[in-house]
């Protein structure tokens, strides 16, 4: 699921549809957060690269927040699923909760 993409493979519409629904929720939540109006270089880039957001009207600042949320939490979950936290003596659930709190503070 989170491995290297297979050349020529396209996930079934039912799977990509679910992923699009999840991203729409993240974009909605991110768009509800007021922006300071100062565009970052990433936001300028995202303004021209919207295809991943589908038809969602989220402004670039909301797109940046949604991507930050998704990539950070995806990373923590991927590392946990792959067993990279085994033997470290930490509680992955606490790490995940801390990441959620930190991303929400963006």
C-alpha positions as CSV (number, residue, x, y, z in Angstrom):
1,X,0.0,0.0,0.0
2,X,2.7,2.5,0.9
3,X,5.6,0.9,-1.0
4,X,7.3,2.0,-4.2
5,X,4.7,2.6,-7.0
6,X,4.5,-0.1,-9.6
7,X,5.1,1.3,-13.1
8,X,1.9,1.2,-15.1
9,X,-0.3,0.3,-12.1
10,X,-3.4,2.4,-11.4
11,X,-5.4,1.8,-8.2
12,X,-9.1,0.9,-8.7
13,X,-11.5,3.9,-8.7
14,X,-13.1,2.7,-5.4
15,X,-9.7,3.0,-3.7
16,X,-8.7,6.3,-5.3
17,X,-12.2,7.6,-4.5
18,X,-11.8,6.8,-0.8
19,X,-8.4,8.6,-0.8
20,X,-9.9,11.6,-2.5
21,X,-12.7,11.7,0.1
22,X,-10.1,11.6,2.9
23,X,-8.0,14.4,1.3
24,X,-11.2,16.5,0.8
25,X,-11.9,16.3,4.6
26,X,-8.3,17.4,5.3
27,X,-8.6,20.2,2.8
28,X,-11.9,21.3,4.3
29,X,-10.4,21.3,7.8
30,X,-7.3,23.1,6.6
31,X,-9.3,25.7,4.7
32,X,-11.3,26.5,7.9
33,X,-8.0,27.8,9.5
34,X,-7.4,31.5,8.9
35,X,-4.2,32.2,6.9
36,X,-1.8,35.1,7.7
37,X,-1.8,36.0,4.0
38,X,2.0,35.5,3.6
39,X,2.4,32.9,0.8
40,X,5.4,30.6,1.2
41,X,7.3,29.3,-1.8
42,X,5.6,25.9,-1.4
43,X,2.2,27.6,-1.4
44,X,3.2,29.3,-4.7
45,X,4.2,26.0,-6.1
46,X,1.0,24.3,-5.0
47,X,-1.1,27.0,-6.6
48,X,0.2,25.7,-10.0
49,X,0.0,22.1,-9.0
50,X,-3.5,21.4,-7.8
51,X,-4.3,18.1,-9.6
52,X,-3.9,16.1,-6.4
53,X,-6.6,18.2,-4.8
54,X,-9.1,17.4,-7.5
55,X,-11.8,20.0,-7.8
56,X,-11.5,21.2,-4.2
57,X,-11.3,25.0,-4.1
58,X,-8.9,25.1,-1.1
59,X,-6.4,28.0,-1.3
60,X,-2.7,27.2,-1.4
61,X,-2.2,27.8,2.4
62,X,-4.9,25.2,3.1
63,X,-3.3,22.8,0.6
64,X,0.0,23.2,2.4
65,X,-1.6,22.5,5.8
66,X,-3.4,19.4,4.5
67,X,-0.2,18.0,2.9
68,X,1.8,18.7,6.1
69,X,-0.9,16.8,8.1
70,X,-1.0,13.9,5.7
71,X,2.7,13.5,5.2
72,X,3.6,13.7,8.8
73,X,1.0,11.3,10.0
74,X,1.5,9.0,7.1
75,X,5.2,8.9,8.0
76,X,4.6,8.0,11.6
77,X,2.1,5.3,10.6
78,X,4.4,3.8,8.0
79,X,7.3,3.7,10.4
80,X,5.2,2.0,13.0
81,X,3.7,-0.6,10.6
82,X,7.2,-1.4,9.3
83,X,8.4,-2.0,12.9
84,X,10.9,0.8,13.0
85,X,9.9,1.7,16.5
86,X,10.4,-1.8,17.9
87,X,13.2,-1.8,20.4
88,X,13.3,2.0,20.8
89,X,11.3,1.9,24.1
90,X,8.8,4.5,23.0
91,X,5.1,4.3,22.7
92,X,4.1,4.9,19.1
93,X,0.6,5.9,20.1
94,X,2.0,8.8,22.2
95,X,4.2,9.8,19.2
96,X,1.2,9.7,16.9
97,X,-0.9,11.8,19.4
98,X,1.9,14.3,19.7
99,X,2.2,14.6,15.9
100,X,-1.5,15.2,15.6
101,X,-1.4,17.9,18.3
102,X,1.6,19.6,16.6
103,X,0.1,19.5,13.1
104,X,-3.2,20.9,14.4
105,X,-1.2,23.8,15.9
106,X,0.0,24.7,12.4
